[in-house]
Structure formats: C-alpha cells, structure tokens
Amino acid sequence: MSLDATAVIDEPPFFKRMGRMLLADKFALCAAIFLLIIVLMAIIGPSWLGDLATKQNLRGRNAAPFDFDKAWVWWMGADALGRPLLARIIVATQNTIMVAAGAVLISAVTGTVLGLIAGFSSPRVSQIIMRLADVIMSFPSLLIAVIVLYILGSSILNLMMVLAITRIPVYLRTTRAEVLEIRERMFVQAARVMGASSKRIVFRHILPVVLPTLTTLATLDFAYVMLAESALSFLGIGIQPPEITWGLMISQGRQYLTNAWWLSFWPGLAIILTTMSLNLLSNWLRIALDPVQRWRLEMKGAKNG
C-alpha cells in the first residue's frame, strides 16, 4: 500500500513527463518549435503585415530574392504585383491553418461521436452509420470538393466544411474499430456490472483509451487537409483573392516559373516544412501516448536529464 502510494506521488505530472519525452526526441522538438512559430504567425500575421502584404509596387514586380540591402520582408523577393513574398507568406498562414484546423476539428468530433455510437450501439444502428461512411468514401474526396465548391462558390467556410465531410469516415472507422475491441475488456465489463450507464461507459471509460489514437490521426490528417486545400487553391477553386493561402500563392506563381521561380518556391517550401513537421510530431505522439512504447523516450529523457 505504501509502495503504491509512493509510486503515485513520485510520478511526474503529465505535461512535465511529455516535456521530457519531447526533449528526448530532437527531431520532434524542432518540429514542435517550427509549428509553434507557424501558429504565432497565423495569430499575429494579418494584423502585423496585412497592409504591407497587399500594397502593390509595380516597379518592384518579380524582384529577385536575397537582396539583403532592402528591409527583411523583401528578402524572399516580390510577386508579379511587387508585393513582398515573405510578408504574404506570413499573412497567408492564418487562412491556411484556419481551413486545415477547422476541417480537422469538425471531422474529428463528428467522426468520433458517430464511431462511438456505431461501436457501442446495436448492429442495426452500426450498419446504417457504416453505410453512410461507405457512401462518402465511394467518391474521391477532391472530386467532391471540386463539385461542391463549383456549385456553392469558394469561401473559407465552404472549403472547411467540404474538406471536413470528406475526412469524417477516417475518424468514424478508426473509432468504431477501437470501440469494438475495447468494449470487451475487463474494465468495461466491470463498469457495466456496477450499473454504469452506456453514456458513462462510452465517455468515461472508452473515449480516454481511444483518444491517443485519434490525436495521432488528427495530427497526420492536419497535414493531409492542408495539402488538399493547397491543391484546390492551385486548381483555382479554393480561396480566391484578395484572400491569401499558400496554395493560392503557388497557383499565382506557376506562370512565372521559368523566370521567377521564387514566386511558387517559397510558399511551396512552407507547405513542405509544415507537413514534414506535422508528420514528425505525429510519429512522436504515437510513441509518447502509447504506454507500451513510450519507455524509449522516457529512458532517453532520463539520460539527457
């Protein structure tokens, strides 16, 4: 009894333990720092550089990068209307991250709730929900987005909802598969014998076990949705000017690839680095949230400490 109590007291808090494991993985740490910078850019970018990112200067159109005699916002060059690319990339971060985060949040919450219902309810209800997921998955996600955006028009909200709908089956199927396995475990059976309601069993006992898997999935899905938004903007049916996204910047620069490669290169590099950082962080989360595998990071953290 005393040994168990001592073990509970000596165990560090959750966030402190996660911090140690993050410090133990240098690649994940760099990815987390980069993503933190991206989030800060998304928050303060439009209010900080919004006017500069839209101000035209035709004398400096397609200005080359690496001209360090100018102000720092011109170091990446200028676009076809003489607007500084670095300022536009910083301002465009907000729309790009907003669409991806909104789509992932909506699809994750909706898919998780439907997956919990499908996994814990009667077979008839489960079959109805799964057939709905099959209908959504039977159409290519980008094709659905193209059709819906062409009919309803391009806007941040429409783009967010379309991308969210196409990603719901991913969370639904994953959650249902996890619930079907967890509902047969001993602690769930014990809660049922003790008289716990189905709602309490699902949200108090099953959901916390499923949540680490869904968190890792959402991190990976964030990168996928961001690439999908960039693809739609590149095709010209995503967010339209005067709004800015990284994908739209690539689309606007493609006609100048032969003589002004930097117009598409820098926003493309931003997409690549953000996607790579999300993949590295999701890989770290998968290990850190798994009780079977996280001992590797804990041992590295203890050695570094």
C-alpha positions in Angstrom: 0.0 0.0 0.0 2.7 2.4 1.0 4.8 1.5 -2.1 1.9 2.1 -4.4 1.3 5.5 -2.7 4.9 6.4 -3.0 4.9 5.5 -6.7 1.9 7.7 -7.4 3.5 10.6 -5.5 6.8 10.2 -7.3 5.3 10.0 -10.8 5.8 13.4 -12.5 2.8 15.3 -13.9 1.5 14.6 -17.3 2.8 17.7 -19.0 6.1 17.5 -17.3 6.5 13.9 -18.5 5.5 14.8 -22.0 8.0 17.7 -22.0 10.8 15.4 -21.0 9.9 13.0 -23.8 9.7 15.8 -26.3 13.2 17.0 -25.3 14.4 13.4 -25.8 13.4 13.5 -29.5 15.4 16.3 -31.2 13.5 16.0 -34.5 10.1 16.2 -32.8 11.4 19.1 -30.7 12.4 21.0 -33.8 9.1 20.2 -35.4 7.2 21.5 -32.4 9.2 24.7 -32.3 8.6 25.3 -36.0 4.8 24.6 -35.6 4.7 27.0 -32.7 6.2 29.7 -34.9 3.6 28.9 -37.6 0.8 29.3 -35.1 2.2 32.6 -33.9 2.4 33.8 -37.5 -1.2 32.8 -38.0 -2.3 34.7 -35.0 -0.4 38.0 -35.4 0.5 37.9 -39.1 -2.6 39.7 -40.7 -2.6 42.5 -38.1 1.1 42.9 -38.3 1.8 42.8 -42.0 -1.6 42.8 -43.6 -1.3 46.2 -45.3 2.2 45.6 -46.5 1.3 42.2 -48.0 -1.4 43.8 -50.2 0.3 47.0 -51.1 1.3 47.0 -54.8 4.6 48.3 -56.2 4.8 47.7 -59.9 8.4 49.0 -60.1 9.5 46.0 -57.9 7.4 43.3 -59.7 9.1 39.9 -59.6 12.0 41.3 -57.6 14.6 38.6 -57.0 15.2 37.2 -53.5 18.3 37.5 -51.3 18.6 41.3 -51.7 19.7 42.0 -48.1 20.1 45.7 -48.7 16.3 46.0 -48.5 14.1 45.5 -45.5 13.7 41.9 -44.2 10.2 41.5 -45.7 11.8 41.7 -49.2 14.5 39.0 -48.6 12.3 36.4 -50.4 11.7 38.7 -53.3 8.4 40.1 -54.6 5.5 38.8 -56.7 4.1 39.9 -60.1 2.5 43.0 -58.5 5.5 44.0 -56.4 4.2 42.7 -53.1 6.8 41.2 -50.7 6.6 37.4 -50.7 7.7 37.0 -47.1 5.0 39.3 -45.8 2.4 37.5 -47.9 3.5 34.1 -46.7 3.2 35.2 -43.1 -0.2 36.7 -43.7 -1.4 33.6 -45.7 -0.5 31.4 -42.8 -3.8 32.3 -41.0 -6.1 31.2 -43.7 -4.1 28.1 -44.5 -4.0 27.0 -40.8 -7.6 28.1 -40.2 -9.0 25.9 -43.0 -6.9 22.9 -42.0 -7.6 23.2 -38.3 -11.4 23.8 -38.8 -11.8 20.9 -41.1 -9.8 18.5 -38.8 -11.8 19.7 -35.7 -15.2 19.3 -37.4 -14.4 15.9 -39.0 -12.7 14.6 -35.8 -15.5 15.5 -33.5 -18.3 14.3 -35.9 -16.4 11.1 -36.9 -15.5 10.3 -33.3 -19.1 10.7 -32.0 -20.5 8.6 -34.9 -17.8 6.0 -34.3 -18.6 5.7 -30.6 -22.3 5.2 -31.5 -21.5 2.7 -34.2 -19.2 0.7 -32.0 -21.3 0.6 -28.8 -24.9 0.6 -30.2 -27.0 -2.2 -31.8 -25.8 -3.8 -35.0 -28.6 -2.2 -37.0 -27.6 1.3 -36.0 -24.0 0.4 -36.6 -24.7 -0.8 -40.1 -26.6 2.4 -41.0 -23.7 4.6 -39.8 -21.2 2.5 -41.6 -23.1 2.5 -44.9 -23.2 6.3 -44.6 -19.4 6.3 -44.3 -19.1 4.0 -47.3 -21.2 6.4 -49.4 -18.9 9.3 -48.6 -15.8 7.2 -49.3 -17.1 5.9 -52.6 -16.4 9.3 -54.1 -12.9 10.7 -54.4 -12.5 13.5 -51.8 -11.0 16.0 -54.2 -13.8 15.3 -56.8 -16.5 16.0 -54.1 -14.7 19.2 -53.2 -14.4 20.4 -56.8 -18.2 19.8 -57.4 -19.4 21.4 -54.2 -17.1 24.4 -54.4 -18.1 24.9 -58.0 -21.8 24.9 -57.1 -21.7 26.8 -53.8 -18.7 29.1 -54.5 -15.3 29.4 -52.9 -15.1 30.6 -49.4 -13.2 29.7 -46.2 -16.3 28.2 -44.6 -17.4 26.2 -47.7 -13.9 24.9 -48.2 -13.6 24.0 -44.5 -17.0 22.1 -44.5 -16.2 20.2 -47.7 -12.8 19.0 -46.5 -14.3 18.1 -43.1 -17.1 15.9 -44.7 -14.6 14.0 -46.8 -12.5 13.2 -43.7 -15.3 12.0 -41.4 -15.1 8.3 -42.4 -11.5 8.2 -41.4 -12.3 9.0 -37.8 -15.5 7.0 -37.8 -13.9 3.8 -38.9 -10.9 4.2 -36.6 -13.1 4.9 -33.6 -15.5 2.1 -34.3 -12.7 -0.4 -34.6 -11.1 0.7 -31.4 -14.5 0.6 -29.5 -15.3 -2.9 -30.7 -12.1 -4.1 -29.2 -12.2 -2.1 -26.0 -15.8 -2.9 -25.1 -14.9 -6.5 -24.5 -12.1 -5.6 -22.0 -12.5 -6.4 -18.3 -12.8 -2.8 -17.0 -15.7 -2.1 -19.3 -17.5 -5.3 -18.2 -16.8 -4.4 -14.6 -18.3 -0.9 -15.1 -21.4 -2.5 -16.7 -21.8 -4.9 -13.8 -21.5 -2.0 -11.4 -24.5 -0.4 -13.1 -22.8 2.4 -15.1 -24.9 3.7 -17.9 -23.9 3.3 -21.5 -23.2 7.0 -21.8 -20.9 6.9 -18.8 -19.1 3.8 -20.1 -18.5 5.4 -23.5 -17.3 8.8 -22.4 -15.7 8.0 -19.1 -14.1 4.6 -19.8 -13.8 4.0 -23.6 -13.2 7.5 -25.0 -10.0 8.2 -22.9 -8.5 5.0 -24.3 -9.4 5.9 -27.9 -8.2 9.5 -27.6 -4.4 9.0 -28.0 -5.0 7.1 -31.3 -7.3 9.9 -32.6 -4.9 12.6 -31.5 -2.1 11.0 -33.6 -4.5 10.5 -36.5 -5.7 14.2 -36.3 -2.1 15.4 -36.4 -1.4 13.4 -39.6 -4.8 14.4 -41.0 -3.9 18.1 -40.5 -1.1 17.7 -43.0 -3.4 15.9 -45.5 -6.1 18.6 -45.3 -3.6 21.4 -45.7 -2.2 19.7 -48.9 -5.8 19.2 -50.1 -6.6 22.9 -49.6 -3.4 23.8 -51.4 -4.3 21.5 -54.3 -7.8 23.1 -54.6 -6.3 26.6 -54.5 -3.8 25.6 -57.1 -6.6 24.4 -59.3 -8.3 27.8 -58.9 -11.4 26.6 -57.0 -10.1 27.2 -53.5 -9.9 30.5 -51.7 -9.9 33.4 -54.1 -8.2 36.8 -54.0 -8.0 39.2 -52.1 -7.7 36.4 -49.5 -4.3 34.6 -49.5 -3.3 31.0 -48.9 0.0 29.2 -49.6 -1.7 27.1 -52.3 -3.1 30.2 -54.0 0.4 31.8 -54.0 1.7 28.7 -55.7 -1.1 29.0 -58.3 -0.4 32.6 -58.9 3.3 32.0 -59.5 3.1 29.0 -61.8 3.0 31.1 -65.0 6.3 32.7 -63.9 8.2 29.5 -63.1 10.7 30.0 -65.9 11.9 33.5 -65.0 10.7 34.0 -61.4 10.8 30.6 -59.7 10.7 32.1 -56.2 7.0 33.0 -56.5 6.0 29.4 -56.2 9.1 28.0 -54.4 8.8 29.8 -51.1 5.1 29.0 -50.4 5.7 25.5 -51.6 8.6 25.2 -49.1 6.4 26.5 -46.3 3.9 23.7 -47.1 6.6 21.1 -47.2 8.2 22.1 -43.9 4.8 22.3 -42.2 3.7 19.0 -43.5 7.1 17.4 -42.5 6.9 18.9 -39.0 3.4 17.5 -38.6 4.5 14.1 -39.6 7.4 14.1 -37.2 5.3 15.3 -34.4 2.6 12.7 -35.1 5.2 10.0 -35.0 6.4 11.3 -31.7 2.8 11.4 -30.3 2.2 7.9 -31.4 5.1 6.7 -29.2 4.6 9.1 -26.4 0.9 8.3 -25.9 1.5 4.5 -26.1 2.2 3.0 -22.7 3.9 0.1 -24.3 6.4 2.1 -26.4 7.0 5.4 -24.5 9.6 3.9 -22.3 12.1 4.5 -25.1 11.6 8.3 -24.9 11.5 8.2 -21.1 14.9 6.4 -21.0 16.3 9.0 -23.4 14.9 11.8 -21.3 16.4 10.3 -18.1 19.8 10.0 -19.7 19.7 13.6 -21.0 18.5 14.8 -17.6 
